[in-house]
Amino acid sequence: MNIIDRASDNIRILAASMVEKSKSGHPGGAMGGADFVNVLYSQFLNFDPDDLQWPFRDRFILDPGHMAPMLYSVLSMIGAYTMEELQTLRQWGSVCPGHPEIDQARGVENTSGPLGQGCAMAVGAAIAEKFLAAKLGEEVMNHTIYAYISDGGIQEEISQGAGRIAGTLGLDNLIMFYDSNDIQLSTECSEVTSEDTAAKYKAWGWHVIEINGNDCDQIRQALTEAKAVKGQPTLIIGKCIMGKGALKEDGSSFERNCKTHGAPLGGNAFVNTVKNLGGDPENPFQIFPEVQALYAARAEELKAICAKKYAAKEAWAKANPEKAAKMEAWFSGAA
């Protein structure tokens, strides 16, 4: 197994373990989406490891708040959450609420709960970034808004309204990953919807890419392609497996099962799953050494990227003092 796949499995183990310890939550979707967030954070998302509130960072907007364990798990890889904090999911006073609440100092960009709302937030963020680029210049305002949406979010009307305006405005700074696992809370999605999502988004003016959402190489290729698109937002439709890697108590597959959507795996199913993913059921809350090394290497890459951006911003400010003053006023909240 290569290091990227090992890191994805590490995220799956942490997400399932958080739900197991809290005795409530949603492990299945988080396990299915682990590959995308792993590739995004370890290879694409630009941010300052020493200042997660750096204004010129890329943004990751999570629409399905019930997939919070996935978000907290990948954020633990960059040092934003400790293993002890992950174990407090859904507990009173926890920094890991069952649905994320905005905490930008820890890398949580948005509060997410009602499905479709995160998509609208991402479109709004992309519009704001385009506005700032028009006023201040693309030399300093050139970050990307990444969004993550699930089947339930795609079904909601608010995401469809947001999708239409994003296509109309040609928001090429917006890349949205659609975790299409075909499973909802109590049934398969086919029970309630039969539309062609790719055709719908293409009709709205989006660039659409369809991939295996659990194949890290395909995810990497899709993100690279999306970053090069001009004049259109991009939707990456990833066919993911709900409960990827999960096993039942008898050792048979627990994947693509509605029961993994909104409840702990439970008992020997949890034990079998952690073992299947290469973890220790007696000590599931850990980041594997090789995964720590992967994310440490990315942190060093990011520091170099940020150093160049800090220098470019300083040079821009000297050359554009009036715009720089305007930026400082806007970002301070005083304007």
C-alpha positions as CSV (number, residue, x, y, z in Angstrom):
1,M,0.0,0.0,0.0
2,N,1.3,3.4,-0.9
3,I,1.6,6.3,1.7
4,I,-1.4,8.2,0.3
5,D,-3.8,5.3,0.6
6,R,-2.4,4.6,4.1
7,A,-3.2,8.1,5.1
8,S,-6.7,7.8,3.7
9,D,-7.2,4.6,5.8
10,N,-5.8,6.5,8.8
11,I,-8.6,9.1,8.4
12,R,-11.2,6.4,8.1
13,I,-10.0,4.8,11.3
14,L,-10.1,8.1,13.2
15,A,-13.5,9.0,11.8
16,A,-15.1,5.6,12.7
17,S,-13.4,5.7,16.2
18,M,-14.7,9.2,17.0
19,V,-18.3,8.0,16.3
20,E,-17.7,4.7,18.1
21,K,-16.5,6.5,21.3
22,S,-19.3,9.0,21.3
23,K,-21.9,6.3,20.7
24,S,-23.5,8.4,18.0
25,G,-22.7,10.1,14.7
26,H,-22.1,9.3,11.1
27,P,-19.1,7.1,10.1
28,G,-20.1,5.8,6.7
29,G,-19.9,9.0,4.7
30,A,-16.7,10.2,6.4
31,M,-15.0,6.9,5.6
32,G,-16.1,7.2,1.9
33,G,-14.8,10.7,1.6
34,A,-11.5,10.2,3.3
35,D,-9.6,9.9,0.0
36,F,-10.6,13.2,-1.4
37,V,-9.8,15.3,1.8
38,N,-6.5,13.4,2.1
39,V,-5.4,14.3,-1.4
40,L,-6.7,17.8,-1.0
41,Y,-4.9,18.6,2.2
42,S,-1.7,16.7,1.5
43,Q,-1.2,18.0,-2.0
44,F,-3.4,20.9,-3.1
45,L,-4.9,23.1,-0.4
46,N,-2.7,26.2,0.2
47,F,-2.6,27.6,3.7
48,D,-0.1,28.8,6.3
49,P,0.6,26.0,8.8
50,D,1.6,28.6,11.4
51,D,-1.5,30.7,10.9
52,L,-4.6,29.0,9.7
53,Q,-6.4,32.4,9.6
54,W,-4.0,33.8,7.0
55,P,-6.3,35.9,4.7
56,F,-4.8,34.6,1.4
57,R,-5.3,30.9,2.1
58,D,-7.4,28.6,0.0
59,R,-10.8,27.7,1.7
60,F,-12.3,24.3,2.2
61,I,-16.1,24.5,2.7
62,L,-17.9,21.4,4.0
63,D,-21.5,21.2,3.1
64,P,-22.6,17.9,4.8
65,G,-22.0,18.7,8.5
66,H,-22.8,15.2,9.6
67,M,-19.4,14.3,8.0
68,A,-17.6,16.3,10.7
69,P,-15.5,13.3,11.8
70,M,-13.8,13.4,8.4
71,L,-13.0,17.0,8.7
72,Y,-11.7,16.8,12.2
73,S,-9.6,13.8,11.3
74,V,-7.8,15.4,8.4
75,L,-7.4,18.6,10.4
76,S,-5.7,16.5,13.1
77,M,-3.1,15.6,10.4
78,I,-2.1,19.2,10.2
79,G,-2.0,19.6,13.9
80,A,-5.2,21.5,14.4
81,Y,-6.7,18.9,16.7
82,T,-5.2,16.5,19.2
83,M,-6.1,12.8,19.5
84,E,-7.6,13.6,22.9
85,E,-9.8,16.3,21.4
86,L,-11.0,13.9,18.7
87,Q,-12.2,11.6,21.4
88,T,-14.7,14.2,22.7
89,L,-16.9,14.3,19.5
90,R,-20.5,15.3,20.3
91,Q,-19.8,15.8,24.0
92,W,-20.9,18.9,25.9
93,G,-18.3,21.6,25.7
94,S,-16.3,19.8,23.1
95,V,-14.3,21.5,20.4
96,C,-15.6,18.7,18.1
97,P,-19.3,19.3,17.8
98,G,-21.4,16.8,15.9
99,H,-21.7,19.3,13.0
100,P,-18.8,21.7,12.6
101,E,-19.1,25.2,13.9
102,I,-16.9,27.9,12.5
103,D,-13.5,28.0,14.1
104,Q,-11.0,29.3,11.5
105,A,-8.1,29.2,14.0
106,R,-8.5,25.4,13.8
107,G,-9.2,25.3,10.0
108,V,-13.0,25.0,10.2
109,E,-14.1,27.6,7.7
110,N,-17.9,27.4,8.1
111,T,-20.7,26.2,10.3
112,S,-22.6,23.4,8.5
113,G,-25.8,21.7,9.2
114,P,-28.7,22.2,6.8
115,L,-27.7,20.4,3.6
116,G,-27.1,22.7,0.6
117,Q,-26.2,25.6,2.8
118,G,-22.4,24.9,2.6
119,C,-22.6,24.9,-1.2
120,A,-24.2,28.4,-1.1
121,M,-21.5,29.6,1.3
122,A,-18.8,28.3,-1.0
123,V,-20.4,30.1,-4.0
124,G,-20.6,33.3,-1.9
125,A,-16.9,33.0,-0.9
126,A,-15.9,32.5,-4.5
127,I,-17.9,35.6,-5.5
128,A,-16.2,37.6,-2.7
129,E,-12.8,36.5,-3.8
130,K,-13.6,37.5,-7.4
131,F,-14.8,40.9,-6.1
132,L,-11.6,41.4,-4.2
133,A,-9.5,40.4,-7.2
134,A,-11.3,43.0,-9.3
135,K,-10.7,45.7,-6.8
136,L,-7.2,44.9,-5.6
137,G,-5.7,42.8,-8.3
138,E,-5.1,39.1,-9.0
139,E,-1.5,39.4,-7.9
140,V,-2.7,39.2,-4.3
141,M,-6.2,37.8,-4.5
142,N,-5.8,34.4,-6.3
143,H,-6.9,31.7,-3.9
144,T,-9.2,28.8,-4.6
145,I,-12.5,27.9,-2.9
146,Y,-12.9,24.1,-2.5
147,A,-16.3,22.7,-1.5
148,Y,-17.5,19.3,-0.6
149,I,-21.1,18.2,-1.1
150,S,-23.0,14.9,-0.7
151,D,-26.1,13.4,-2.3
152,G,-28.4,15.1,0.2
153,G,-26.8,18.5,-0.5
154,I,-27.2,18.0,-4.3
155,Q,-30.9,17.3,-3.7
156,E,-31.6,20.5,-1.9
157,E,-33.0,23.5,-3.7
158,I,-30.6,26.0,-2.1
159,S,-27.6,24.3,-3.7
160,Q,-29.3,24.4,-7.1
161,G,-29.9,28.1,-6.9
162,A,-26.3,28.6,-5.9
163,G,-25.1,26.3,-8.7
164,R,-26.9,28.3,-11.3
165,I,-25.4,31.7,-10.3
166,A,-21.9,30.1,-10.0
167,G,-22.2,28.9,-13.6
168,T,-23.6,32.2,-14.8
169,L,-20.8,34.2,-13.2
170,G,-18.1,31.7,-14.5
171,L,-16.6,31.3,-11.0
172,D,-13.4,29.4,-12.1
173,N,-12.0,29.9,-8.5
174,L,-14.6,27.3,-7.3
175,I,-14.0,23.6,-7.3
176,M,-16.7,21.4,-5.7
177,F,-16.3,17.7,-5.1
178,Y,-19.6,15.7,-5.1
179,D,-19.4,12.6,-3.0
180,S,-21.8,10.5,-4.9
181,N,-22.2,7.3,-2.9
182,D,-25.9,6.7,-3.7
183,I,-26.8,6.1,0.0
184,Q,-28.9,8.4,2.2
185,L,-30.1,7.9,5.8
186,S,-32.5,5.0,5.3
187,T,-32.6,4.2,1.6
188,E,-30.6,4.3,-1.5
189,C,-30.8,7.7,-3.3
190,S,-32.6,6.1,-6.3
191,E,-35.7,5.9,-4.1
192,V,-36.1,9.7,-4.3
193,T,-34.1,11.0,-7.3
194,S,-33.3,9.9,-10.8
195,E,-31.9,13.0,-12.5
196,D,-28.6,13.3,-14.4
197,T,-26.5,15.5,-12.1
198,A,-23.7,15.9,-14.6
199,A,-26.0,17.1,-17.3
200,K,-27.7,19.5,-14.9
201,Y,-24.4,21.2,-13.9
202,K,-23.2,21.2,-17.5
203,A,-26.4,23.0,-18.4
204,W,-25.6,25.6,-15.8
205,G,-22.2,26.3,-17.3
206,W,-20.0,24.1,-15.0
207,H,-17.1,22.1,-16.1
208,V,-17.8,18.5,-15.0
209,I,-15.4,15.7,-14.3
210,E,-16.5,12.2,-13.4
211,I,-14.1,9.9,-11.4
212,N,-13.8,7.0,-9.0
213,G,-14.0,9.0,-5.8
214,N,-11.9,6.5,-3.8
215,D,-9.0,6.4,-6.3
216,C,-6.4,8.9,-5.1
217,D,-4.7,9.1,-8.5
218,Q,-8.0,10.0,-10.2
219,I,-8.7,12.6,-7.6
220,R,-5.2,14.1,-8.1
221,Q,-5.7,14.2,-11.9
222,A,-9.2,15.8,-11.5
223,L,-8.0,18.5,-9.2
224,T,-5.1,19.3,-11.5
225,E,-7.5,19.5,-14.4
226,A,-10.0,21.7,-12.4
227,K,-7.2,24.1,-11.4
228,A,-6.5,24.8,-15.1
229,V,-10.1,25.5,-16.1
230,K,-10.9,29.1,-17.0
231,G,-14.3,30.8,-17.1
232,Q,-16.2,28.0,-15.4
233,P,-16.6,26.5,-11.9
234,T,-15.8,22.8,-11.7
235,L,-17.8,19.9,-10.3
236,I,-15.9,16.7,-9.7
237,I,-18.4,13.9,-9.4
238,G,-16.7,11.2,-7.3
239,K,-18.4,7.8,-7.1
240,C,-17.5,6.9,-3.5
241,I,-18.2,3.9,-1.3
242,M,-20.2,4.5,1.8
243,G,-18.4,2.9,4.7
244,K,-15.2,2.3,2.6
245,G,-13.3,-0.5,4.3
246,A,-16.0,-1.4,6.9
247,L,-16.6,-5.0,7.9
248,K,-19.5,-6.6,9.8
249,E,-19.2,-8.6,12.9
250,D,-18.9,-11.8,10.8
251,G,-16.2,-10.3,8.7
252,S,-18.3,-9.8,5.6
253,S,-18.4,-6.4,3.8
254,F,-20.3,-3.6,5.5
255,E,-19.7,-1.2,2.6
256,R,-22.6,0.5,0.7
257,N,-24.9,-0.1,3.7
258,C,-27.4,2.4,4.9
259,K,-26.7,1.3,8.5
260,T,-23.3,2.9,8.4
261,H,-24.7,6.3,7.6
262,G,-26.0,7.4,10.9
263,A,-24.9,5.1,13.7
264,P,-21.6,3.6,15.1
265,L,-20.3,0.5,13.4
266,G,-20.6,-1.2,16.8
267,G,-18.9,-4.1,18.6
268,N,-16.9,-6.5,16.6
269,A,-17.9,-4.7,13.4
270,F,-15.8,-1.8,14.6
271,V,-13.0,-4.1,15.7
272,N,-12.9,-5.9,12.4
273,T,-13.1,-2.6,10.5
274,V,-10.1,-1.0,12.3
275,K,-8.1,-4.2,11.8
276,N,-9.0,-4.3,8.1
277,L,-7.8,-0.7,7.7
278,G,-4.5,-1.5,9.3
279,G,-5.2,0.0,12.7
280,D,-5.2,-1.2,16.3
281,P,-8.6,-1.5,17.8
282,E,-7.1,-1.1,21.3
283,N,-5.5,2.2,20.3
284,P,-7.3,3.5,17.3
285,F,-6.7,7.2,18.1
286,Q,-3.2,7.6,16.5
287,I,-1.6,9.0,13.4
288,F,0.7,6.5,11.8
289,P,4.4,7.6,11.7
290,E,4.5,7.4,7.9
291,V,1.4,9.6,7.7
292,Q,2.9,12.1,10.1
293,A,5.9,12.2,7.8
294,L,3.7,12.8,4.7
295,Y,1.9,15.8,6.3
296,A,5.1,17.1,7.8
297,A,6.6,17.2,4.4
298,R,3.6,19.0,3.0
299,A,3.9,21.6,5.9
300,E,7.4,22.4,4.8
301,E,6.2,22.8,1.2
302,L,3.5,25.1,2.4
303,K,5.9,27.3,4.3
304,A,7.9,27.8,1.2
305,I,4.8,28.6,-0.8
306,C,3.6,31.1,1.8
307,A,7.0,32.8,2.0
308,K,6.7,33.6,-1.7
309,K,3.2,34.8,-1.2
310,Y,4.1,37.0,1.8
311,A,7.0,38.5,-0.3
312,A,4.7,39.1,-3.3
313,K,2.1,40.8,-1.1
314,E,4.7,43.1,0.5
315,A,6.0,44.1,-3.0
316,W,2.5,44.7,-4.2
317,A,1.7,46.8,-1.1
318,K,4.7,49.0,-1.8
319,A,3.8,49.5,-5.4
320,N,0.1,50.0,-4.6
321,P,-0.1,51.9,-1.3
322,E,-3.7,53.1,-1.8
323,K,-5.0,49.6,-2.6
324,A,-3.0,48.2,0.3
325,A,-4.6,50.7,2.7
326,K,-8.0,49.8,1.4
327,M,-7.2,46.1,1.8
328,E,-6.1,46.6,5.4
329,A,-9.2,48.5,6.2
330,W,-11.5,45.9,4.7
331,F,-9.7,43.0,6.3
332,S,-9.6,44.7,9.7
333,G,-13.4,45.0,9.7
334,A,-13.1,48.8,10.1
335,A,-14.5,49.6,6.7
